[in-house]
Amino acid sequence: MASFAPEVIFQIGRFPVTNTVINTILVDGFLLMLAFFVNRNISKIPGKFQLIAEYVIGGLYRLTESIAGDKTSRIFPFFITFFLFILIANWSGLIPGINTFGIIEQHGGKTHIIPFIRATTSDLNTTLALAVVSLLATHTMSLRVLGLSEYLSRFIPFFPFIISVLKGKPKFSLDMSGPINLVLSIFSPFVFVFVGLLELISEFVKVISLSFRLFGNIFAGEVVLETVSGIFAFIFPLPFLVLELVVGFVQALVFSMLTMAFMIILTTPHKEAEEVSHSSGV
Amino acid sequence: MSILEDFGVNPLLLIAQVVNFLIILFILKRFMYKPILEAIKKRGDEVAEGIKSAEEGQKKLEVALEKEKEILTNAQIQAEKIITSAREESGELKKQIEENTRRDTERLVEQSKETIKEEARQAEERLIRRIGEIAIALLEKSLGGVFGKKEQKIILKKALTELGKQELL
């Protein structure tokens, strides 16, 4: 697995079916099967399967509730779906021997195996897509919760000022109580503009950091496993496999927790955030 | 954009993954999280209700036990009262019955005494009469050879009179 890009197994029209796409479909299938079984077996007195499902879903719900509070019902579906999808995807690449099935390819006198299945999170397409969904969902939620004006004023801090000008009553005051205050009140709008710009940039950085973090971790893990297996195939790779299991779990948690954090930050109005920071003594 | 190409980013794949994730999100939300969370909530509510009703039941039980105690105490007191009064009544009854029996017995004894006296008297009478008759018969037989008919008649008459006087005839 030398290339960053997923290998195309076959094409449907213009759509390249890569090994990560096949993996995505399998992960989807697994999750759908899970949903099907959970949905079918729900009863008042839970069976083993329902108990496990309740433990996982209920536990994650309480975790979300403890962080998100009254926004739980909005954030929870994204949080848990990101978590489950990424977790299953990460671990699906760790099934021993899964990437030994593939097309044998002669390349420069060396034989390569192009596996049919490769963890979908080791494909930047997938992680980027997840990050984009995370970003879009966050911003949609922010718009819905805060309203357009409050939402825009985060990125364009002088938005309230523009509105007040449009209404014909510009809200602008200079603090004349002292020379330092005067200078501050003249310069602070520029600072706010700069902060707004930073906020805007940070949104794009979020996408990049989310997607590359996940992609890098999982891709690196696969490379490590392949290399280690190449050195000595028995027992030796086991510690690395355990490590990758942990990494897969942690990365799934990191992605979903960060998404949750972004959602909470972007759905909290400026004033409330100030009050919170004041009351907590920050 | 060559960096993205190096990483194999393909707009088609990207869009496909976005759509795929949204579909999965929707399905899981609708068919997995919602029913499970509802089940958990429902059970939690039921358990809370159960505990509440159990507490209520306990309270009611305590009240009932208290009442039971009270009723039992009252019943005991009443029972004792009844027993005491019954004992008193029975004592009185016993006395009365004894009295009656004594009186009846006395009466019976008196009656029997009188009957015995009467019978004795009658027997005495009969005996006297019989003695008289025997005496007459004895006199007739013994006088036969000794006196003539006339004397016999006179003696018998005298004897009869004498016996009558003695109330033996």
Interface residues (C-beta under 8 A of the other chain):
Chain A: S3 F4 A5 P6 R14 F15 P16 T18 V21 T24 D28 L31 L32 L34 A35 F36 V38 N39 I42 K44 P46 Q50 A53 E54 I57 G58 Y61 F76 P77 F78 I80 T81 L84 F85 T120 D123 L124 N125 T126 L128 A129 L130 V132 V133 F215
Chain B: L4 D6 F7 G8 V9 N10 L12 L13 L14 I15 A16 Q17 V18 N20 F21 L22 I24 L25 I27 L28 K29 F31 M32 Y33 P35 I36 L37 A39 I40 K42 R43 E46
